[in-house]
């Protein structure tokens, strides 16, 4: 074995040790301790999730060179609403976190408890209570029974609820009269029962089978006219209308 080969092998053995010693030295320098975290966010609610803020704040005071950026990014990506995270050291004492949030299909709320979930890739993920309002401003909210929510947590979104979400999303911006959307899979038909509340008209439209946004918009107009003629908005009990593909039925 030539002297050159021996020197190369020694260098390869010493290099990792030298890098380790260098990292340990950098970790011990107080000037590199994290003092501030800058967060950039895009997509979704465009608001930093509470759990992300909490986890990043825990790093303050830690040496920048003691943070495993890849591992910590993966940890942040498990938080509801977060799609992608990129962490970059900004020497000497800052960290830049760039977040991309998911495009949620819907926000689900349990009727009894108010517990909220985001629908991400047809799966329900528990949403922090303080994150609910920002997400409600950018995605449709649907109330469901607690038992049904738990079933979807365990098994994912079923075909009927997928149709409900698609219809609810297609209604966004079409009418301002719909103040609340509810859904119950406990029904005599396979579609279930989708309830559209029109608070200002003191009325409810029960969607009994899959229909399009145009059907709903037309139904809302008919309800509005019917309520004017009947003066039922003066009643204490909401008037119910059932919507089918073939038309609207007043109950």
WOBEL-V138115 format. One record per residue. N is the residue number from 1. PHI is phi in degrees with one decimal (NA if undefined). OMEGA is omega in whole degrees, -180 to 180 (999 if undefined). BURIAL is I if it has 16 or more other ideal C-beta (glycine too) atoms within 10 Angstrom, else O. Layout:
n=(N N)
phi=(PHI PHI)
omega=(OMEGA OMEGA)
burial=(BURIAL BURIAL)
//
This chain:
n=(1 2 3 4 5 6 7 8 9 10 11 12 13 14 15 16 17 18 19 20 21 22 23 24 25 26 27 28 29 30 31 32 33 34 35 36 37 38 39 40 41 42 43 44 45 46 47 48 49 50 51 52 53 54 55 56 57 58 59 60 61 62 63 64 65 66 67 68 69 70 71 72 73 74 75 76 77 78 79 80 81 82 83 84 85 86 87 88 89 90 91 92 93 94 95 96 97 98 99 100 101 102 103 104 105 106 107 108 109 110 111 112 113 114 115 116 117 118 119 120 121 122 123 124 125 126 127 128 129 130 131 132 133 134 135 136 137 138 139 140 141 142 143 144 145 146 147 148 149 150 151 152 153 154 155 156 157 158 159 160 161 162 163 164 165 166 167 168 169 170 171 172 173 174 175 176 177 178 179 180 181 182 183 184 185 186 187 188 189 190 191 192 193 194 195 196 197 198 199 200 201 202 203 204 205 206 207 208 209 210 211 212 213 214 215 216 217 218 219 220 221 222 223 224 225 226 227 228 229 230 231 232 233 234 235 236 237 238 239 240 241 242 243 244 245 246 247 248 249 250 251)
phi=(NA -73.9 -61.2 -64.9 -62.6 -64.4 -64.2 -64.2 -65.3 -63.1 -63.9 -67.0 -76.3 -78.6 -56.7 -59.1 -65.5 -65.3 -64.3 -61.1 -64.0 -64.8 -63.0 -62.2 -65.3 -63.5 -62.7 -85.0 -89.1 -58.1 -62.2 -96.5 -71.4 -65.8 -115.1 -146.6 -123.7 -100.6 -121.5 -111.1 -136.6 -139.9 78.0 56.7 -78.6 61.1 -121.4 -65.0 -58.1 -57.7 -63.7 -66.5 -58.1 -65.0 -67.4 -70.5 -66.4 -65.9 -80.9 -58.6 98.4 -85.7 -63.5 -58.0 -87.8 -98.8 -95.0 -82.3 -61.2 -64.8 -64.9 -70.4 -62.6 -62.6 -64.1 -68.2 -72.7 -84.9 -76.1 -55.6 96.0 -96.1 -98.5 -147.7 -133.2 -125.9 -109.4 -132.5 -72.4 -120.0 -63.0 -94.2 -145.5 -126.4 -132.1 -104.8 -112.9 -107.0 -108.2 -117.7 -93.8 -74.6 -96.0 -69.7 -72.7 -170.8 -112.0 -106.4 -121.9 -74.5 -60.5 -78.0 -95.0 80.6 -59.6 -116.6 -137.5 -101.3 -93.5 -124.6 56.2 64.4 -124.8 -91.5 -125.0 -61.1 -106.9 -61.8 -52.2 -75.4 -95.7 -63.7 -59.1 -57.7 -72.8 -64.5 -77.6 -123.8 -143.1 -71.6 -108.7 -128.0 -91.4 -137.6 -62.0 -58.8 -63.3 -71.4 -60.8 -64.6 -63.1 -72.6 -61.5 -78.7 -120.1 89.6 -72.6 -86.1 -62.2 -63.2 -70.9 -61.6 -64.5 -62.6 -62.4 -61.9 -66.0 -60.5 -68.3 -70.4 -86.0 -59.9 83.9 -80.6 -150.1 -95.1 -78.7 -79.0 -99.8 -155.9 -122.3 -123.4 -143.7 -135.2 -79.6 -80.9 -151.6 -75.7 -112.0 -72.4 -76.4 93.3 -134.5 -105.8 -108.9 -106.0 -90.5 -117.6 -59.8 -66.7 -102.3 52.7 -143.5 -132.9 -108.8 -96.6 -83.4 -99.9 -157.1 -58.5 -137.0 -96.7 -60.7 -64.1 -60.9 -67.1 -60.3 -65.7 -64.5 -61.8 -63.5 -65.1 -62.8 -59.9 -68.9 -63.6 -66.7 -63.9 -70.5 -92.4 56.2 -73.7 -66.3 -81.0 -76.9 -81.2 -105.3 -66.3 -85.0 -106.9 -129.5 -100.6 -108.3 -122.0 -60.2 -82.2 157.7 -110.4 -120.4 -86.0 -102.2)
omega=(-178 178 -180 179 180 180 179 180 178 180 180 178 -176 -174 179 179 179 179 179 179 179 179 179 178 180 179 -176 -178 -177 -178 -179 175 -176 179 -178 178 176 -178 173 -177 176 180 177 -179 -177 177 -178 178 -178 -178 177 178 -178 -178 180 180 178 -177 -177 -177 178 177 178 -177 175 -177 174 -172 -178 -180 -178 177 179 178 180 -179 176 -179 -179 178 -177 180 -175 178 174 179 -179 175 175 -175 12 -168 -179 177 177 178 178 -177 167 -179 -176 170 -174 179 -180 171 -178 176 174 -176 -174 -172 -176 178 -173 179 169 174 -178 -179 177 174 180 178 -177 -178 177 -179 -179 179 -174 -175 178 -179 179 -179 -176 179 -177 179 180 177 180 174 -178 -178 -180 177 -180 178 180 174 -177 -171 -179 -178 178 -175 -178 -179 175 177 179 179 -180 179 -179 180 -180 -180 -178 179 -178 179 179 -177 179 -175 -180 177 178 177 177 -180 179 -178 -178 179 -175 -178 -174 -177 177 -176 176 -179 176 -171 -177 179 -177 -175 175 172 177 178 -172 178 -178 177 179 180 -180 177 -178 180 178 179 179 178 179 178 -180 180 -180 180 177 -178 -174 -177 -177 177 177 -179 179 -178 -179 178 -176 175 177 -179 174 178 -176 179 -176 -179 177 -178 999)
burial=(O O O O O O O O O O O O O O O O O O O O O O O O O O O O O O O I I I O O I O O O I O I I I O I I I O I I O O O I O O I O O O I I I O I O O O O I I O O I O O I I I I O O I O I O O O O O I O I O I O I I I I O I I I I I I I O O O O I I I I I I O O O I I O I I O O I I O I I O O I I I I I I I I O O I I O I I O O O O I O O I I O I I I O I I O O I O O O I O I I O O I I I I I O O O O O I I I I I I I I O O I I I I I I I I I O I O I O I I I O I I O I I O O I I O O O O I O O O O O O I O I I I O O O O I O O O)
//
